[in-house]
């Protein structure tokens, strides 16, 4: 029998209640029903003004495509460490990051500053060669870094196809975001032309003897606009509720978890909530996770939305482009930026 011995900290991190997340059926929106976004706007607004996490069902990302992406993640992470380090994470935020290589100085809990017990390859939107920002060598527009095709056959194709379908889902949901904020349904469309999708293909090794400052990823909020996450093969995600209590989310079959990032929170002047979350390490087998972050283009500016400010509620944040915000956040999180 495989007996797993847990530290007291490991048991404490796992001993939190389970709670269902709001579940929203977006099938009609995905199918193109013009009236569907308005029908969901009130419920959508309530979620982002409160818990800040939801599950969407009938989201249109095929089950077999999700399974194929998980298989591709295993295929990549099964490769030797020295091979993966040959495409090490760079300051375009693309490439491989090994275990304990980030410190999340942008995290939420001051005493928890140990690096994450996870590894990941970061992939992002591939822009055309004639894109002016690519031609100018602008940060974050650089190419993705890949292992040779004969080492991980089909990995690049599978990854980019998965990013494309999740990006398409995110864009189909934009009218709900806009209507929930009492804006025209097409308000966000211009900001998502040549948008930036950022994909973290992660592996969390088992760590039954961790202490409370050692987590798969410690408490943080995402950086961009919206995150899509299919349920992992092993539980690990925990969410901090409005009263400061951690809980395990209960997830319906074939759901996609959705949460908000800090750029959206800043854009909405804190009206919509980017919720703190963390990943507790698995106990006895590797955990794979596929958070895909669908963001506006890098030139989008977080000028406070008209419906999110007013007398007694002035804008709280400086106006920045998404590139400026993203660059600051990543430079505070990953050691590669210290080596520039």
C-alpha positions as CSV (number, residue, x, y, z in Angstrom):
1,X,0.0,0.0,0.0
2,X,1.2,3.5,-0.9
3,X,1.0,5.4,2.4
4,X,1.3,9.2,2.1
5,X,2.7,11.0,5.1
6,X,1.6,14.7,5.2
7,X,3.2,17.5,7.2
8,X,0.9,19.5,9.6
9,X,1.1,22.4,7.1
10,X,0.0,20.2,4.2
11,X,-3.0,18.9,6.2
12,X,-3.9,22.4,7.2
13,X,-3.8,23.7,3.7
14,X,-6.0,20.9,2.5
15,X,-8.5,21.1,5.4
16,X,-10.7,23.7,4.0
17,X,-14.4,23.5,3.0
18,X,-15.7,22.7,-0.5
19,X,-18.1,25.1,-2.2
20,X,-19.9,25.2,-5.5
21,X,-19.0,28.0,-7.9
22,X,-21.7,29.8,-9.9
23,X,-22.4,27.9,-13.1
24,X,-23.5,29.7,-16.2
25,X,-24.6,28.1,-19.4
26,X,-23.0,30.1,-22.3
27,X,-24.2,27.7,-25.0
28,X,-26.6,30.2,-26.6
29,X,-23.9,32.9,-26.7
30,X,-21.3,30.6,-28.2
31,X,-23.9,29.6,-30.8
32,X,-24.4,33.2,-31.8
33,X,-27.9,34.0,-30.4
34,X,-27.9,37.8,-30.5
35,X,-30.2,38.0,-27.4
36,X,-28.2,35.6,-25.2
37,X,-25.6,38.0,-23.8
38,X,-28.3,40.4,-22.5
39,X,-30.1,37.5,-20.8
40,X,-26.9,36.6,-18.9
41,X,-25.7,40.1,-18.0
42,X,-27.3,40.5,-14.6
43,X,-26.0,37.1,-13.4
44,X,-22.6,37.8,-14.8
45,X,-22.4,41.2,-13.0
46,X,-23.3,39.6,-9.7
47,X,-20.5,37.0,-10.0
48,X,-17.8,39.6,-10.7
49,X,-19.0,41.9,-8.0
50,X,-18.9,39.1,-5.4
51,X,-17.0,35.8,-5.6
52,X,-15.0,36.6,-8.8
53,X,-14.9,33.0,-10.1
54,X,-17.4,31.0,-12.1
55,X,-17.8,27.9,-14.2
56,X,-19.2,28.1,-17.7
57,X,-20.8,25.1,-19.4
58,X,-21.6,24.4,-23.0
59,X,-18.6,26.6,-23.7
60,X,-17.7,25.0,-27.1
61,X,-14.2,23.8,-26.3
62,X,-14.4,20.2,-27.4
63,X,-13.7,17.6,-24.7
64,X,-11.3,15.7,-26.9
65,X,-9.3,18.9,-27.6
66,X,-8.9,19.5,-23.8
67,X,-7.8,15.9,-23.4
68,X,-5.4,16.3,-26.2
69,X,-3.9,19.4,-24.7
70,X,-3.4,17.6,-21.3
71,X,-1.7,14.8,-23.2
72,X,0.6,17.3,-24.9
73,X,1.4,18.9,-21.5
74,X,2.5,15.5,-20.2
75,X,4.5,14.9,-23.4
76,X,6.4,18.1,-23.0
77,X,7.1,17.8,-19.2
78,X,8.3,14.2,-19.6
79,X,11.3,15.6,-21.5
80,X,14.7,15.8,-19.7
81,X,15.3,19.0,-17.7
82,X,18.4,20.0,-19.6
83,X,16.5,19.8,-22.9
84,X,13.7,22.0,-21.5
85,X,16.2,24.5,-20.1
86,X,17.5,24.9,-23.6
87,X,14.4,27.0,-24.3
88,X,14.5,28.9,-21.0
89,X,12.0,31.6,-20.2
90,X,13.0,35.0,-21.6
91,X,11.9,38.6,-21.2
92,X,9.3,38.2,-23.9
93,X,7.6,35.9,-21.4
94,X,8.0,32.9,-23.6
95,X,9.8,29.6,-22.8
96,X,10.3,27.1,-20.0
97,X,10.5,27.9,-16.3
98,X,11.7,25.3,-13.9
99,X,10.7,24.6,-10.3
100,X,11.3,27.4,-7.8
101,X,12.2,30.0,-10.5
102,X,9.6,32.6,-9.7
103,X,9.0,34.5,-6.4
104,X,5.6,36.1,-7.0
105,X,6.6,39.4,-5.3
106,X,3.2,40.5,-6.6
107,X,1.4,38.0,-4.4
108,X,-1.2,38.7,-1.8
109,X,0.2,37.3,1.4
110,X,3.3,39.0,2.7
111,X,4.8,36.2,4.7
112,X,4.6,33.7,1.8
113,X,7.4,34.5,-0.5
114,X,8.8,31.0,-1.3
115,X,9.0,30.3,-5.1
116,X,6.4,28.1,-6.6
117,X,6.7,24.3,-6.6
118,X,5.8,24.0,-10.3
119,X,7.3,24.2,-13.7
120,X,5.8,25.5,-16.9
121,X,6.3,26.4,-20.5
122,X,4.8,29.7,-21.4
123,X,3.4,30.2,-24.9
124,X,1.6,33.3,-26.3
125,X,0.0,34.7,-29.4
126,X,2.2,34.4,-32.5
127,X,2.1,37.7,-34.3
128,X,2.6,38.1,-38.1
129,X,6.1,39.1,-39.2
130,X,4.7,42.3,-40.8
131,X,3.2,43.4,-37.5
132,X,4.9,46.8,-36.8
133,X,5.6,45.8,-33.1
134,X,7.2,42.6,-34.3
135,X,9.3,44.5,-36.8
136,X,10.3,47.0,-34.1
137,X,11.4,44.3,-31.7
138,X,8.9,45.4,-29.1
139,X,8.9,43.4,-25.9
140,X,6.4,40.6,-25.6
141,X,6.0,40.3,-29.4
142,X,8.9,37.9,-29.8
143,X,8.5,34.3,-31.1
144,X,7.5,31.3,-29.0
145,X,10.3,28.9,-28.1
146,X,9.7,25.2,-29.0
147,X,11.4,21.9,-28.5
148,X,12.3,20.2,-31.8
149,X,9.3,18.6,-33.5
150,X,10.9,15.2,-33.5
151,X,11.2,15.4,-29.7
152,X,7.6,16.4,-29.0
153,X,5.7,15.6,-32.2
154,X,2.6,17.7,-32.7
155,X,3.1,19.8,-29.5
156,X,3.3,23.1,-31.3
157,X,0.3,22.4,-33.4
158,X,-1.8,21.1,-30.5
159,X,-0.9,24.1,-28.3
160,X,-1.6,26.8,-30.9
161,X,-4.9,25.1,-31.9
162,X,-6.0,25.0,-28.2
163,X,-5.1,28.7,-27.7
164,X,-7.1,29.6,-30.8
165,X,-10.3,27.9,-29.6
166,X,-10.0,29.4,-26.1
167,X,-9.3,32.8,-27.5
168,X,-12.4,32.5,-29.7
169,X,-14.4,31.6,-26.7
170,X,-13.2,34.6,-24.8
171,X,-14.1,36.9,-27.6
172,X,-17.6,35.5,-27.9
173,X,-18.1,36.3,-24.3
174,X,-17.1,40.0,-24.6
175,X,-20.7,41.2,-25.1
176,X,-21.7,39.7,-21.8
177,X,-18.8,41.6,-20.0
178,X,-19.8,44.8,-21.7
179,X,-23.6,44.5,-21.0
180,X,-22.8,43.5,-17.4
181,X,-21.0,46.9,-17.1
182,X,-23.9,48.8,-18.7
183,X,-21.9,49.4,-21.8
184,X,-22.7,48.8,-25.5
185,X,-22.4,45.1,-26.4
186,X,-19.5,45.7,-28.8
187,X,-17.6,48.0,-26.4
188,X,-14.6,45.7,-25.8
189,X,-14.3,44.5,-29.4
190,X,-11.7,47.1,-30.6
191,X,-9.5,46.3,-27.6
192,X,-9.3,42.6,-28.6
193,X,-8.2,43.1,-32.2
194,X,-4.7,41.5,-32.4
195,X,-5.3,40.5,-28.7
196,X,-2.6,38.8,-26.6
197,X,-3.4,35.3,-25.3
198,X,-0.9,33.9,-22.9
199,X,-0.8,30.2,-22.0
200,X,0.9,28.6,-19.0
201,X,1.2,24.8,-19.5
202,X,2.1,23.7,-16.0
203,X,3.1,20.7,-14.0
204,X,3.0,20.4,-10.2
205,X,5.0,17.6,-8.7
206,X,3.7,15.8,-5.6
207,X,4.8,17.4,-2.4
208,X,3.1,15.8,0.6
209,X,5.6,17.2,3.1
210,X,5.3,20.9,2.2
211,X,5.2,23.7,4.8
212,X,2.8,26.6,4.7
213,X,5.1,28.8,2.7
214,X,5.7,26.2,0.0
215,X,2.8,25.9,-2.5
216,X,2.3,25.0,-6.1
217,X,1.6,28.7,-6.6
218,X,1.0,30.8,-3.5
219,X,-1.8,33.4,-3.2
220,X,-2.0,35.7,-6.1
221,X,-4.4,37.3,-8.6
222,X,-4.1,36.9,-12.3
223,X,-2.7,39.8,-14.3
224,X,-4.8,40.2,-17.4
225,X,-8.5,40.3,-18.4
226,X,-10.0,36.8,-18.2
227,X,-8.6,33.3,-17.5
228,X,-9.9,30.0,-18.7
229,X,-9.0,26.8,-16.9
230,X,-10.3,23.3,-17.5
231,X,-10.4,21.1,-14.3
232,X,-7.0,19.4,-13.8
233,X,-6.3,15.7,-13.3
234,X,-5.6,16.4,-9.6
235,X,-7.3,19.0,-7.4
236,X,-5.1,21.9,-6.3
237,X,-6.9,25.1,-7.0
238,X,-8.2,26.9,-3.9
239,X,-10.0,30.3,-3.8
240,X,-10.2,33.0,-1.2
241,X,-13.7,34.1,-0.5
242,X,-14.9,37.6,0.4
243,X,-14.5,36.9,4.1
244,X,-10.9,35.8,3.7
245,X,-11.5,32.0,3.9
246,X,-10.0,29.5,1.6
247,X,-12.2,26.9,-0.1
248,X,-12.0,24.1,-2.7
249,X,-14.2,24.8,-5.7
250,X,-16.7,22.1,-6.7
251,X,-16.7,21.8,-10.5
252,X,-19.4,20.3,-12.7
253,X,-18.3,17.9,-15.4
254,X,-17.1,19.5,-18.6
255,X,-17.1,23.0,-17.1
256,X,-14.5,25.6,-17.8
257,X,-13.4,27.7,-14.8
258,X,-13.3,31.5,-15.5
259,X,-11.8,34.2,-13.4
260,X,-10.9,37.8,-13.8
261,X,-7.4,39.4,-13.9
262,X,-6.1,42.6,-12.4
263,X,-6.1,44.6,-15.6
264,X,-9.8,44.2,-15.8
265,X,-10.2,45.1,-12.2
266,X,-8.2,48.3,-12.7
267,X,-10.2,49.1,-15.8
268,X,-13.5,48.7,-13.8
269,X,-12.1,50.7,-10.9
270,X,-12.5,47.7,-8.6
271,X,-16.1,47.2,-9.5
272,X,-15.3,43.7,-10.8
273,X,-13.2,41.5,-8.6
274,X,-10.0,39.7,-9.5
275,X,-10.1,37.0,-6.8
276,X,-7.0,35.7,-4.9
277,X,-6.3,32.0,-5.4
278,X,-3.5,29.5,-4.9
279,X,-2.5,26.0,-5.8
280,X,-1.9,23.4,-3.1
281,X,0.6,20.7,-4.3
282,X,-0.7,17.2,-5.1
283,X,0.1,14.4,-2.7
284,X,1.1,11.4,-4.8
285,X,1.2,12.1,-8.6
286,X,1.9,15.0,-10.9
287,X,-0.8,17.6,-11.5
288,X,-1.1,19.2,-14.9
289,X,-2.9,22.6,-15.4
290,X,-3.8,24.6,-18.4
291,X,-4.6,28.2,-17.5
292,X,-5.1,30.2,-20.6
293,X,-5.3,34.0,-20.3
294,X,-7.3,35.9,-22.9
295,X,-6.3,39.5,-22.8
296,X,-6.8,42.7,-24.8
297,X,-4.1,43.9,-27.2
298,X,-1.0,45.5,-25.7
299,X,-2.1,49.0,-26.7
300,X,-5.3,48.9,-24.7
301,X,-5.5,51.5,-22.0
302,X,-7.2,51.0,-18.6
303,X,-9.0,54.4,-18.7
304,X,-11.7,54.0,-16.0
305,X,-15.0,52.9,-17.6
306,X,-17.7,55.6,-17.4
307,X,-20.0,53.2,-15.6
308,X,-17.4,52.5,-12.9
309,X,-16.7,56.0,-11.6
310,X,-18.7,59.0,-10.4
311,X,-19.2,61.4,-7.5
312,X,-17.4,59.9,-4.5
313,X,-15.8,57.2,-6.6
314,X,-13.0,58.7,-8.6
315,X,-10.6,56.7,-10.7
316,X,-8.2,54.7,-8.4
317,X,-5.5,53.7,-10.8
318,X,-3.0,55.4,-13.2
319,X,-3.9,55.0,-16.8
320,X,-1.5,52.4,-18.4
321,X,-1.3,50.3,-21.5
322,X,-1.7,46.6,-21.0
323,X,2.0,46.3,-22.0
324,X,3.0,48.7,-19.3
325,X,1.0,46.8,-16.6
326,X,2.0,43.4,-17.8
327,X,5.6,44.3,-18.0
328,X,5.7,45.6,-14.5
329,X,3.9,42.6,-13.1
330,X,6.1,40.1,-14.8
331,X,9.3,41.9,-13.8
332,X,8.2,41.6,-10.2
333,X,7.5,37.9,-10.5
334,X,10.2,36.2,-12.6
335,X,13.9,36.2,-12.0
336,X,14.8,36.3,-15.7
337,X,14.0,40.0,-15.7
338,X,16.8,40.6,-13.1
339,X,19.3,39.2,-15.6
340,X,18.6,41.7,-18.3
